[in-house]
Amino acid sequence: MKYYTYAYLREDRTPYYIGKGQGNRAYVNRYGKGRARRPKNLNNIILLKQNLTEEDAFRHEVYMIAVFGRKDLGTGILHNRTDGGEGPS
């Protein structure tokens, strides 16, 4: 299967979450403690890279999280709680 990376954007168009997915994952509401919520405005979801292997998608997710940094670590603007590169297929 082909994978992609995506970003959830604030109204000012800055990213607040970077993820990796396949199918409609970027567009599905996910709830739970510590999860970044999907933007209500679906125009605030962008696909960063598409048609990737899972390995390449994980690698790109890790790279993008490192570029923008994590709020919980005080290194940036993202609400991601991990450095990426893991998670379900």
N, C-alpha and C positions, 0 to 999 in steps of 0.2 A: 504494500500500500504506500501511497505517497503522503508525505507529511508537510507541514508548513509551520512557520512561526508567525505570531500575531502580537499586536499591541492594543491595549485598551487606552484610549486617550481621554484626557480631561477636556473641558470645554475650550480651554486655551490651546488645545492640540498637543500638549506635552503628554508623554506616556505615563501611566501610573501602574501598569502591569504588562509584563512580557510573558508569553506562553508558547507552548508547542502543541500542535494538535493535528487531527485528521478529520475528515468529514465536516460536521457542523460544530465541533467542539468550541470554537471561538465565539459562537453565537448562542450557546446554551447557558441559561441562568444556573449558577451553582451557588448554593448557600452553605453556610457552615462557619464555624469559628475560624478566623484568620484568612478566609478566602476573599479575594478581590471580586467584587461584584461586576458583572457585565454592565457596560454603560446602557442607559435607557435608550439613548440615541444610537442606533446601529451604525450610523455614519462615523461614530467615534471608535469603530473597530477597524483596524487596518491589518492586512496580511503583509508581512514584511518580506518573506521569502516563501516560495511555493515549489512543489514537485521535488521535495527533498527526501532522502532516505531518513529513517528514524535517527540514525547516528548523526547525520548532518544537521537535522533539526535540533537535536539536543545541543550540539556544538554551537549552533547559531544562537540558541536561547541563552546559553552560558555567556557567550560573547556580549549579547545585547544587555543582559543584566549587569555585567561588569562595566559596560560603557556608561549606563545611566545610574548605576549604584542603587543601594537599598536603603530605605528610610530607617528600618529597624536597626541597621548597623551604623547609621549616621554617615553613610557614604554617598547618598544620592536621593533620587526622587521616586523610586519604585516601591510599591507595596508588596513585592515578592518577598516571601519568607525563606527562600532558599536561593542558592546560586544557580539553580537550574540544572539541567542535565540528568534529571531523574523523573520518575513518575510513570504512570501506566501508559501502555501503548493504546 
